[in-house]
Amino acid sequence: MGYRAQRKSLTKENWLFEIIRCQINRFKPDVLYLTDPITFDRKFVDSLSWEPKLILGWRAATVPQDTDWSCFDIILSSATVCLDVAPRLGAKNTEYFFPGFPDYLAERCQDVIPEWDVVFSGQWSPLHKRRNAYLQSLSKAPLLGKGEFSIAYFLLGNLQDMPAGVAMHNEGDRWGMEMYRALKSGKITLNAAIDLANAEAPNMRVFEATGMGSFLLNEQQSKLNNFFVPGVEIETFASEAELIEKVNYYIQNPTERDTIAKRGQTRCLQDYSMECRAVELDQIIKKHLRRKTNSSEVTDMNDSQSTFKKAIKQLYISIQDKPYEAATYLHLGQILKDTHKLEASQRAIEKGWQLKWGDRDYVSPDLTIIDADACFPNLTVGDTNPISWPYLRKEVPHNWYVDQRSPYVGFLSRDEAHLLHNIALEFSGKPVLEIGCWMGWSACHLALANVQLDVIDPLLSKPEIYQTVSNSLTAAGVRDRVNLIPGYSPHAVQELATQKQYPWSMIFIDGNHDQPAPLEDAKTCVQFAATDAAIVFHDLASPEVAEGLEYLRQQGWNTMVYQTMQIMGIAWR
């Protein structure tokens, strides 16, 4: 913390927030552009004494579900998943946008001479499984006689989490100017986007590498040729085998490689420089400033009671005009909550969700409501008629959700998912175990309660199911707090408990429903449950599952049954 900050009596714990807050309040900008809208969301904006005319944020990575973007007039992103989630987190508008490359960086790194054949700079994390596989495969290639080339990775991440072959090439993470010099230090620069991007559009590394004049070998993406011409300005690969093949080819053909790199740099500096992108950003800002000035829509609320009253009045008028608009009720509910009209707020919010989800998606009163639907692109209402399982309560008028690719296996109902989430909220920050996750619907609702979740399911051994679950958790912004373990309970539970050496504060049992599996799960989980733990069961409509809860009751646990679609139960000591 600097001298000026200390003169202002800023605390060391929050110095970053306090310095930026002081700068904004002092400079009084008309437009506030926050490039980290996760750290600086509404909680930070509400702490400002100055109110900018327009607030923008940019994000193209995972977004935690508890992020509050209700103060943002615009969220900018080049990732569809972020543009989709932004309105649900309160953003008033979204715009497709990607920042530009600062051309002065290329000039400052002209002295860098390539030291390695292939380089990669980025992060090693569970959010980049495809990319991790590419790095592993590339590391193994020279050892398997598939080429002779040198490798340097500049990775952020725990060395212990990296395979030995990757770790041996890791030169450590680089930031700022050193990161750009690292990109220039290889004859070939490798790039692959985060998994949640679904290979749809370029990440910033595409522009950083080409702008530096590096030869870019990029994972094939559906929209990449809208920006650069593969084989002319950059090169692409679609598999691990093709990656290794093209690395070998371009190492052996330096003239062709350098020609492509020069074309790529020319294209980047011509079309995607910071100067070019600033023109588009300026147009976006002006458009929304005009819209905000001329529109009669309710603007972002400040602390003035009169403004709240005007906003509430305007929303009531909107409801009269469009009585079935879910978003209006949800907005009204938030404003009423901000003015401490809690009962009215609850009624408005419940009405909003009812309009959005329909009458067949009942959620019990007084539960904290979340919406994870966008994280499950294959979620759909299933048809119970062909289901032969005798314990499916088809007569209950609730939607029975399925994954459209496997329409004969159901998820928790909307009410059950919210009940599970609200129970988990009582154990926020604590270890939780789930036995049986199917496509991750229940796991997502658990993880959104900010628990540290271990999930055991034998189906996770299937790559397509593992990837589906991982993608949904990533889209919800909770992948980093979920440990996915392929395996059968109760054996896998015993193994994991031995490794972890800590008790679970909450356990959700929704695995094999055939006798004696639920009872065996209950007997095993009791051994590893914390003294204040809760054990939750789903599908108590099945007598075999009910045996598990009955066992806990006989062991002296308190038990209770929830009358949900499939009946849930809970046990606690």
C-alpha positions as CSV (number, residue, x, y, z in Angstrom):
1,M,0.0,0.0,0.0
2,G,1.5,3.3,-1.1
3,Y,2.3,6.5,0.8
4,R,-0.8,8.4,-0.4
5,A,-3.1,5.5,0.5
6,Q,-1.6,5.5,4.1
7,R,-2.1,9.3,4.3
8,K,-5.8,8.7,3.5
9,S,-6.0,6.2,6.4
10,L,-7.0,3.3,4.1
11,T,-7.0,-0.1,5.7
12,K,-4.7,-2.8,4.4
13,E,-7.5,-5.4,4.2
14,N,-9.6,-3.4,1.7
15,W,-7.1,-1.0,0.2
16,L,-7.9,-1.9,-3.4
17,F,-11.6,-1.2,-3.0
18,E,-11.0,1.9,-1.0
19,I,-8.5,3.4,-3.5
20,I,-10.8,2.7,-6.4
21,R,-13.8,4.1,-4.5
22,C,-11.9,7.3,-3.7
23,Q,-10.8,7.7,-7.3
24,I,-14.3,7.3,-8.7
25,N,-15.8,9.6,-6.1
26,R,-13.1,12.2,-6.9
27,F,-13.1,11.9,-10.7
28,K,-16.9,11.7,-11.0
29,P,-17.0,9.8,-14.3
30,D,-20.1,9.9,-16.4
31,V,-19.4,6.4,-17.6
32,L,-18.0,3.7,-15.3
33,Y,-16.5,0.7,-17.1
34,L,-15.7,-2.2,-14.7
35,T,-13.6,-5.0,-16.4
36,D,-14.0,-7.2,-13.2
37,P,-17.7,-7.1,-12.5
38,I,-17.4,-10.1,-10.2
39,T,-15.2,-8.4,-7.7
40,F,-16.8,-5.1,-8.3
41,D,-20.5,-5.9,-8.5
42,R,-23.5,-4.1,-6.9
43,K,-22.1,-4.3,-3.4
44,F,-19.1,-2.1,-4.5
45,V,-21.2,0.2,-6.7
46,D,-23.6,0.8,-3.8
47,S,-20.7,2.0,-1.7
48,L,-20.0,4.9,-4.1
49,S,-21.2,8.4,-3.2
50,W,-21.0,9.3,-6.9
51,E,-23.6,7.9,-9.3
52,P,-22.3,7.5,-12.9
53,K,-24.8,8.0,-15.8
54,L,-23.9,4.6,-17.3
55,I,-22.2,1.5,-15.7
56,L,-20.7,-1.1,-18.0
57,G,-19.1,-4.4,-17.1
58,W,-17.1,-7.0,-19.3
59,R,-17.0,-10.7,-18.6
60,A,-16.1,-13.8,-20.7
61,A,-15.5,-16.4,-18.0
62,T,-17.5,-18.2,-15.3
63,V,-20.0,-16.2,-13.3
64,P,-20.9,-17.1,-9.7
65,Q,-24.6,-17.4,-9.3
66,D,-24.6,-15.1,-6.2
67,T,-23.2,-12.2,-8.3
68,D,-25.5,-9.1,-8.4
69,W,-25.4,-7.2,-11.6
70,S,-28.6,-5.2,-11.0
71,C,-26.6,-2.0,-11.0
72,F,-25.1,-2.6,-14.5
73,D,-26.7,-0.8,-17.5
74,I,-24.8,-3.1,-19.9
75,I,-22.8,-6.3,-19.5
76,L,-20.4,-6.8,-22.4
77,S,-19.1,-10.2,-23.4
78,S,-17.9,-12.3,-26.3
79,A,-19.2,-15.5,-24.6
80,T,-22.8,-16.5,-25.2
81,V,-23.1,-18.1,-21.8
82,C,-22.3,-14.8,-20.1
83,L,-24.8,-12.9,-22.3
84,D,-27.4,-15.4,-21.4
85,V,-26.8,-15.4,-17.7
86,A,-26.4,-11.6,-17.3
87,P,-30.2,-10.7,-17.4
88,R,-30.9,-13.3,-14.7
89,L,-28.3,-11.6,-12.5
90,G,-30.0,-8.2,-12.9
91,A,-28.1,-6.6,-15.9
92,K,-30.5,-4.3,-17.8
93,N,-28.8,-4.9,-21.2
94,T,-26.2,-7.0,-22.9
95,E,-24.0,-6.4,-25.9
96,Y,-21.6,-8.7,-27.8
97,F,-18.1,-7.1,-27.5
98,F,-14.5,-8.0,-27.2
99,P,-11.6,-5.7,-26.2
100,G,-8.9,-4.7,-28.6
101,F,-5.1,-5.4,-28.7
102,P,-2.8,-2.5,-27.6
103,D,-0.4,-2.3,-30.6
104,Y,2.3,-0.7,-28.6
105,L,2.9,-4.0,-26.9
106,A,4.2,-5.5,-30.1
107,E,6.8,-2.7,-30.4
108,R,8.0,-3.2,-26.8
109,C,8.6,-7.0,-27.3
110,Q,10.5,-6.8,-30.7
111,D,13.7,-7.9,-29.0
112,V,12.3,-11.2,-27.9
113,I,14.0,-14.2,-29.7
114,P,12.1,-17.5,-29.6
115,E,13.6,-20.0,-27.2
116,W,11.2,-22.8,-27.5
117,D,9.3,-24.5,-30.4
118,V,5.9,-24.5,-28.7
119,V,4.7,-22.2,-25.9
120,F,1.4,-21.8,-24.0
121,S,0.5,-19.2,-21.4
122,G,-2.6,-19.7,-19.2
123,Q,-4.2,-21.6,-16.4
124,W,-4.3,-25.2,-15.4
125,S,-7.8,-25.8,-13.9
126,P,-10.9,-28.0,-14.0
127,L,-12.5,-25.4,-16.2
128,H,-10.2,-26.2,-19.1
129,K,-10.4,-30.0,-19.4
130,R,-10.1,-30.0,-23.2
131,R,-7.1,-27.7,-23.1
132,N,-5.6,-29.7,-20.3
133,A,-5.8,-32.8,-22.5
134,Y,-4.1,-31.0,-25.3
135,L,-1.2,-29.9,-23.1
136,Q,-0.8,-33.5,-21.7
137,S,-0.8,-35.0,-25.2
138,L,1.7,-32.5,-26.5
139,S,4.0,-33.2,-23.5
140,K,3.9,-36.9,-24.2
141,A,4.5,-36.7,-27.9
142,P,8.4,-36.3,-27.9
143,L,8.6,-39.2,-25.4
144,L,6.5,-41.4,-27.6
145,G,8.6,-40.7,-30.7
146,K,5.9,-38.5,-32.3
147,G,8.2,-35.5,-32.9
148,E,11.2,-33.6,-31.7
149,F,10.3,-30.2,-30.3
150,S,10.8,-28.2,-27.2
151,I,7.9,-27.0,-25.0
152,A,7.4,-24.3,-22.4
153,Y,4.2,-23.8,-20.5
154,F,3.6,-20.7,-18.4
155,L,0.9,-22.1,-16.2
156,L,-1.0,-20.6,-13.2
157,G,-2.0,-23.5,-10.9
158,N,-0.9,-26.0,-8.3
159,L,2.0,-28.1,-9.6
160,Q,0.6,-31.1,-7.6
161,D,-2.6,-30.9,-9.6
162,M,-0.7,-31.2,-12.9
163,P,0.5,-34.4,-14.5
164,A,4.2,-34.9,-14.2
165,G,4.7,-34.5,-18.0
166,V,3.0,-31.1,-17.9
167,A,4.7,-29.9,-14.7
168,M,8.2,-30.7,-16.1
169,H,7.6,-28.1,-18.8
170,N,6.0,-25.4,-16.6
171,E,8.1,-22.2,-16.4
172,G,5.6,-20.6,-14.0
173,D,2.8,-18.1,-14.6
174,R,3.5,-14.8,-16.3
175,W,1.6,-11.5,-15.9
176,G,1.5,-8.1,-17.7
177,M,4.4,-7.4,-20.0
178,E,6.1,-10.7,-19.1
179,M,3.1,-12.6,-20.3
180,Y,3.3,-11.0,-23.7
181,R,7.0,-11.7,-23.9
182,A,6.2,-15.3,-23.1
183,L,3.9,-15.5,-26.0
184,K,6.7,-14.2,-28.3
185,S,9.2,-16.7,-26.9
186,G,7.9,-19.6,-28.9
187,K,7.9,-20.4,-32.6
188,I,4.4,-21.7,-32.2
189,T,1.8,-20.3,-29.7
190,L,-0.9,-22.8,-28.6
191,N,-4.4,-21.7,-27.6
192,A,-7.7,-23.3,-26.6
193,A,-10.6,-21.6,-24.9
194,I,-12.3,-22.4,-21.6
195,D,-14.8,-25.3,-21.8
196,L,-17.9,-23.2,-21.2
197,A,-17.2,-21.3,-24.4
198,N,-18.2,-24.4,-26.3
199,A,-15.6,-23.6,-28.9
200,E,-17.9,-20.9,-30.3
201,A,-15.8,-17.8,-30.4
202,P,-12.2,-16.5,-29.8
203,N,-10.9,-15.7,-26.4
204,M,-8.5,-12.8,-25.9
205,R,-5.4,-14.9,-26.4
206,V,-6.2,-15.1,-30.1
207,F,-5.7,-11.4,-30.4
208,E,-2.8,-11.2,-28.0
209,A,-0.9,-13.9,-29.8
210,T,-1.5,-12.6,-33.3
211,G,-1.0,-9.0,-32.3
212,M,2.4,-9.9,-30.9
213,G,3.3,-11.4,-34.3
214,S,3.4,-15.0,-33.0
215,F,2.3,-18.0,-35.1
216,L,-1.0,-19.0,-33.5
217,L,-2.1,-22.7,-33.5
218,N,-5.6,-22.5,-32.2
219,E,-8.3,-25.0,-31.3
220,Q,-10.8,-25.1,-34.1
221,Q,-13.9,-22.9,-33.2
222,S,-17.2,-22.5,-35.1
223,K,-16.9,-18.7,-35.4
224,L,-13.1,-18.3,-35.5
225,N,-13.1,-17.9,-39.3
226,N,-15.2,-14.8,-38.8
227,F,-12.1,-13.2,-37.4
228,F,-9.1,-14.9,-39.0
229,V,-8.6,-17.1,-42.1
230,P,-7.3,-20.5,-41.0
231,G,-4.3,-21.6,-43.0
232,V,-3.7,-18.1,-44.1
233,E,-3.5,-15.8,-41.0
234,I,-3.6,-18.5,-38.3
235,E,-3.7,-22.3,-38.1
236,T,-6.2,-24.6,-36.3
237,F,-6.5,-28.1,-35.0
238,A,-9.5,-30.2,-34.2
239,S,-8.0,-33.1,-32.2
240,E,-4.9,-34.1,-30.2
241,A,-3.6,-36.0,-33.1
242,E,-4.0,-33.1,-35.5
243,L,-2.4,-30.8,-32.9
244,I,0.8,-32.9,-32.9
245,E,0.8,-33.3,-36.6
246,K,0.6,-29.5,-37.2
247,V,3.3,-28.7,-34.6
248,N,5.7,-31.1,-36.4
249,Y,4.8,-29.7,-39.8
250,Y,5.2,-26.0,-38.9
251,I,8.4,-26.6,-37.0
252,Q,9.8,-28.1,-40.2
253,N,8.4,-25.3,-42.4
254,P,9.6,-22.0,-40.8
255,T,9.0,-19.9,-44.0
256,E,5.4,-20.9,-44.3
257,R,5.0,-20.5,-40.5
258,D,6.5,-17.0,-40.4
259,T,4.4,-15.9,-43.4
260,I,1.2,-16.9,-41.7
261,A,2.3,-15.2,-38.5
262,K,2.9,-11.9,-40.3
263,R,-0.5,-12.0,-42.0
264,G,-2.1,-12.7,-38.7
265,Q,-0.4,-9.7,-37.1
266,T,-1.4,-7.5,-40.0
267,R,-5.0,-8.5,-39.7
268,C,-5.1,-8.1,-35.9
269,L,-3.5,-4.6,-35.9
270,Q,-5.7,-3.5,-38.8
271,D,-9.1,-4.8,-37.5
272,Y,-8.8,-5.7,-33.8
273,S,-6.5,-3.0,-32.3
274,M,-7.6,-1.2,-29.2
275,E,-8.1,1.9,-31.4
276,C,-10.6,0.0,-33.6
277,R,-12.4,-1.6,-30.8
278,A,-12.7,1.7,-28.9
279,V,-14.8,3.1,-31.9
280,E,-17.3,0.2,-31.4
281,L,-17.3,0.7,-27.7
282,D,-18.0,4.4,-28.1
283,Q,-21.0,3.6,-30.3
284,I,-22.4,1.2,-27.7
285,I,-22.0,3.7,-24.9
286,K,-23.6,6.5,-27.0
287,K,-26.5,4.3,-27.9
288,H,-27.3,3.3,-24.4
289,L,-26.8,6.8,-23.0
290,R,-29.4,8.1,-25.6
291,R,-31.7,5.2,-24.7
292,K,-31.4,5.9,-21.0
293,T,-32.0,9.6,-21.4
294,N,-35.0,9.2,-23.7
295,S,-36.6,6.1,-22.3
296,S,-39.4,6.1,-19.8
297,E,-38.3,2.8,-18.4
298,V,-37.5,2.6,-14.7
299,T,-33.9,3.4,-14.0
300,D,-31.5,1.9,-11.5
301,M,-32.7,2.7,-8.0
302,N,-30.8,5.0,-5.6
303,D,-31.4,5.4,-1.9
304,S,-34.0,8.1,-2.3
305,Q,-37.4,7.0,-1.1
306,S,-39.1,9.2,-3.6
307,T,-37.3,7.5,-6.4
308,F,-38.3,4.1,-5.1
309,K,-42.0,5.2,-5.0
310,K,-41.8,6.4,-8.6
311,A,-40.2,3.1,-9.6
312,I,-42.8,1.0,-7.8
313,K,-45.6,3.1,-9.4
314,Q,-44.1,2.7,-12.9
315,L,-43.8,-1.1,-12.3
316,Y,-47.4,-1.3,-11.2
317,I,-48.4,0.5,-14.4
318,S,-46.3,-2.0,-16.4
319,I,-48.1,-4.8,-14.6
320,Q,-51.5,-3.4,-15.6
321,D,-50.4,-3.2,-19.2
322,K,-48.6,-6.6,-19.3
323,P,-50.0,-8.6,-16.4
324,Y,-48.2,-11.8,-17.4
325,E,-44.7,-10.4,-17.7
326,A,-42.6,-12.4,-15.2
327,A,-39.6,-10.1,-15.3
328,T,-41.7,-7.1,-14.1
329,Y,-42.9,-8.9,-11.0
330,L,-39.3,-10.1,-10.2
331,H,-38.0,-6.5,-10.6
332,L,-40.9,-5.2,-8.4
333,G,-40.0,-7.8,-5.8
334,Q,-36.4,-6.7,-5.7
335,I,-37.4,-3.1,-5.2
336,L,-39.9,-3.9,-2.5
337,K,-37.2,-5.9,-0.8
338,D,-34.8,-3.0,-1.0
339,T,-37.4,-0.8,0.7
340,H,-37.9,-3.5,3.4
341,K,-41.5,-4.4,2.3
342,L,-40.7,-8.0,2.8
343,E,-44.1,-9.6,2.6
344,A,-45.1,-7.7,-0.5
345,S,-41.7,-8.5,-2.0
346,Q,-42.2,-12.2,-1.4
347,R,-45.6,-12.1,-3.0
348,A,-44.2,-10.3,-6.1
349,I,-41.2,-12.7,-6.4
350,E,-43.4,-15.8,-6.1
351,K,-45.8,-14.4,-8.7
352,G,-42.8,-13.7,-11.0
353,W,-41.5,-17.2,-10.8
354,Q,-45.0,-18.7,-11.1
355,L,-45.4,-16.8,-14.4
356,K,-42.0,-17.8,-15.6
357,W,-42.2,-21.5,-14.7
358,G,-46.0,-22.1,-14.7
359,D,-48.5,-23.5,-12.3
360,R,-46.9,-27.0,-12.4
361,D,-43.6,-25.7,-11.0
362,Y,-44.7,-25.2,-7.4
363,V,-42.1,-24.0,-4.9
364,S,-42.8,-24.2,-1.2
365,P,-43.3,-20.8,0.5
366,D,-40.4,-18.9,2.2
367,L,-37.7,-20.7,0.3
368,T,-34.8,-18.8,-1.3
369,I,-35.4,-19.2,-5.0
370,I,-32.6,-19.6,-7.6
371,D,-32.8,-20.3,-11.4
372,A,-30.2,-22.7,-12.8
373,D,-32.2,-23.6,-15.9
374,A,-29.8,-21.8,-18.3
375,C,-27.0,-24.1,-17.1
376,F,-28.8,-27.2,-18.4
377,P,-29.4,-26.7,-22.1
378,N,-31.0,-30.1,-22.4
379,L,-33.5,-29.6,-19.6
380,T,-37.1,-30.3,-20.6
381,V,-40.4,-31.5,-19.2
382,G,-40.6,-35.2,-19.5
383,D,-43.5,-37.5,-20.3
384,T,-44.3,-39.8,-17.3
385,N,-46.7,-42.1,-19.3
386,P,-44.1,-44.5,-20.6
387,I,-42.3,-44.8,-17.3
388,S,-42.8,-48.3,-15.7
389,W,-41.1,-47.6,-12.4
390,P,-44.0,-48.3,-9.9
391,Y,-43.0,-45.6,-7.5
392,L,-43.1,-42.6,-9.8
393,R,-46.0,-40.5,-8.5
394,K,-47.5,-39.6,-11.9
395,E,-50.7,-38.3,-10.2
396,V,-48.8,-35.3,-8.6
397,P,-49.4,-32.2,-10.8
398,H,-45.7,-31.1,-10.9
399,N,-43.5,-30.9,-13.9
400,W,-41.2,-34.0,-14.2
401,Y,-37.9,-32.8,-15.6
402,V,-35.5,-34.9,-17.7
403,D,-32.5,-34.5,-20.0
404,Q,-34.0,-34.6,-23.5
405,R,-31.2,-37.0,-24.5
406,S,-32.3,-39.5,-21.8
407,P,-36.0,-38.9,-21.3
408,Y,-36.6,-41.9,-19.1
409,V,-34.7,-40.8,-16.0
410,G,-36.0,-37.8,-14.1
411,F,-34.5,-35.0,-12.1
412,L,-35.7,-33.6,-8.8
413,S,-38.8,-31.5,-9.2
414,R,-38.5,-27.7,-9.0
415,D,-39.8,-27.8,-5.4
416,E,-37.4,-30.6,-4.4
417,A,-34.4,-28.9,-5.9
418,H,-35.2,-25.7,-4.0
419,L,-35.8,-27.6,-0.8
420,L,-32.4,-29.3,-1.2
421,H,-30.8,-25.9,-1.9
422,N,-32.3,-24.3,1.2
423,I,-31.2,-27.1,3.4
424,A,-27.7,-26.8,2.0
425,L,-27.7,-23.1,2.8
426,E,-27.5,-24.0,6.5
427,F,-24.2,-25.7,5.8
428,S,-22.6,-22.9,3.6
429,G,-18.8,-23.3,3.5
430,K,-18.9,-26.8,4.9
431,P,-18.2,-30.3,3.3
432,V,-21.2,-32.0,1.8
433,L,-21.5,-35.4,0.1
434,E,-23.9,-36.4,-2.7
435,I,-24.5,-40.0,-3.7
436,G,-25.9,-40.1,-7.2
437,C,-26.0,-37.0,-9.3
438,W,-27.2,-38.2,-12.8
439,M,-26.8,-35.1,-15.0
440,G,-25.9,-32.7,-12.2
441,W,-29.2,-30.9,-11.5
442,S,-29.2,-31.7,-7.8
443,A,-25.4,-31.2,-7.5
444,C,-25.8,-27.7,-9.0
445,H,-28.5,-26.7,-6.5
446,L,-26.3,-28.0,-3.7
447,A,-23.1,-26.2,-4.9
448,L,-25.0,-22.9,-5.4
449,A,-25.4,-22.9,-1.6
450,N,-21.7,-22.3,-1.4
451,V,-20.8,-25.8,0.1
452,Q,-17.7,-27.8,-0.7
453,L,-19.3,-30.7,-2.5
454,D,-18.1,-34.3,-3.1
455,V,-20.2,-36.2,-5.7
456,I,-20.1,-39.9,-6.1
457,D,-21.8,-41.6,-9.1
458,P,-20.7,-44.6,-11.2
459,L,-22.1,-42.9,-14.3
460,L,-19.4,-40.2,-14.0
461,S,-17.0,-42.8,-15.5
462,K,-18.8,-42.2,-18.8
463,P,-17.0,-39.3,-20.5
464,E,-20.1,-37.8,-22.0
465,I,-21.9,-37.7,-18.7
466,Y,-18.9,-36.4,-16.8
467,Q,-18.6,-33.6,-19.4
468,T,-22.3,-32.8,-19.2
469,V,-22.2,-32.4,-15.5
470,S,-18.9,-30.5,-15.5
471,N,-20.2,-28.1,-18.2
472,S,-23.4,-27.3,-16.2
473,L,-21.5,-26.7,-13.0
474,T,-19.1,-24.5,-14.9
475,A,-21.9,-22.5,-16.4
476,A,-23.3,-22.0,-12.9
477,G,-19.9,-20.7,-11.7
478,V,-19.5,-23.5,-9.1
479,R,-17.2,-26.0,-10.8
480,D,-14.3,-25.2,-8.6
481,R,-16.1,-26.2,-5.4
482,V,-17.3,-29.6,-6.7
483,N,-15.3,-32.8,-6.6
484,L,-16.7,-35.3,-9.2
485,I,-15.8,-39.0,-8.3
486,P,-16.7,-41.9,-10.6
487,G,-17.5,-44.8,-8.3
488,Y,-20.1,-47.0,-6.6
489,S,-21.4,-46.4,-3.1
490,P,-20.9,-47.4,-0.4
491,H,-17.4,-48.6,-1.2
492,A,-16.5,-45.2,-2.9
493,V,-17.8,-43.4,0.2
494,Q,-15.5,-45.4,2.5
495,E,-12.5,-44.8,0.2
496,L,-13.2,-41.0,0.0
497,A,-13.7,-40.7,3.7
498,T,-10.4,-42.3,4.4
499,Q,-8.7,-39.9,2.0
500,K,-10.5,-36.8,3.2
501,Q,-10.3,-37.5,6.9
502,Y,-13.1,-35.1,7.8
503,P,-16.8,-35.7,8.4
504,W,-19.5,-34.4,6.1
505,S,-21.9,-31.8,7.5
506,M,-24.7,-32.8,5.0
507,I,-25.3,-35.9,3.0
508,F,-27.7,-36.3,0.1
509,I,-28.6,-39.9,-0.8
510,D,-30.2,-40.3,-4.2
511,G,-28.2,-43.3,-5.7
512,N,-29.2,-46.9,-6.4
513,H,-32.8,-47.3,-5.3
514,D,-32.8,-51.1,-5.4
515,Q,-32.7,-53.0,-2.1
516,P,-30.5,-53.1,-0.1
517,A,-28.5,-50.2,-1.6
518,P,-30.3,-47.3,0.2
519,L,-30.0,-49.0,3.6
520,E,-26.3,-49.8,3.0
521,D,-25.7,-46.1,2.0
522,A,-27.4,-44.9,5.2
523,K,-25.4,-47.3,7.4
524,T,-22.1,-46.2,5.8
525,C,-22.9,-42.5,5.8
526,V,-23.7,-42.5,9.5
527,Q,-20.0,-43.4,10.2
528,F,-18.8,-40.3,8.4
529,A,-21.4,-37.7,9.3
530,A,-20.6,-34.8,11.5
531,T,-22.3,-34.6,14.9
532,D,-24.6,-31.8,13.7
533,A,-25.1,-33.3,10.2
534,A,-28.2,-33.7,8.2
535,I,-28.9,-36.7,5.9
536,V,-31.4,-36.1,3.2
537,F,-33.1,-38.8,1.0
538,H,-35.0,-38.4,-2.3
539,D,-37.6,-40.8,-3.7
540,L,-39.0,-42.0,-0.3
541,A,-42.1,-43.0,-2.3
542,S,-40.0,-46.2,-2.9
543,P,-40.1,-48.5,0.2
544,E,-36.5,-49.5,-0.5
545,V,-35.4,-45.9,-0.1
546,A,-37.6,-45.5,2.9
547,E,-35.6,-48.2,4.7
548,G,-32.6,-45.9,4.8
549,L,-34.5,-43.2,6.7
550,E,-36.2,-45.7,9.0
551,Y,-32.8,-47.1,9.9
552,L,-31.6,-43.7,11.0
553,R,-34.8,-43.2,13.1
554,Q,-34.2,-46.5,14.8
555,Q,-30.6,-45.3,15.6
556,G,-32.1,-42.4,17.5
557,W,-31.9,-39.7,14.8
558,N,-34.7,-37.2,14.4
559,T,-36.6,-37.6,11.2
560,M,-39.0,-35.7,9.1
561,V,-40.8,-36.3,5.8
562,Y,-41.5,-33.6,3.1
563,Q,-44.5,-34.1,0.9
564,T,-42.9,-33.3,-2.4
565,M,-43.5,-34.9,-5.8
566,Q,-41.4,-38.0,-4.9
567,I,-41.3,-37.4,-1.2
568,M,-38.1,-36.4,0.5
569,G,-36.9,-37.0,4.0
570,I,-34.3,-35.6,6.4
571,A,-32.6,-37.0,9.5
572,W,-30.6,-35.1,12.1
573,R,-29.3,-35.7,15.6
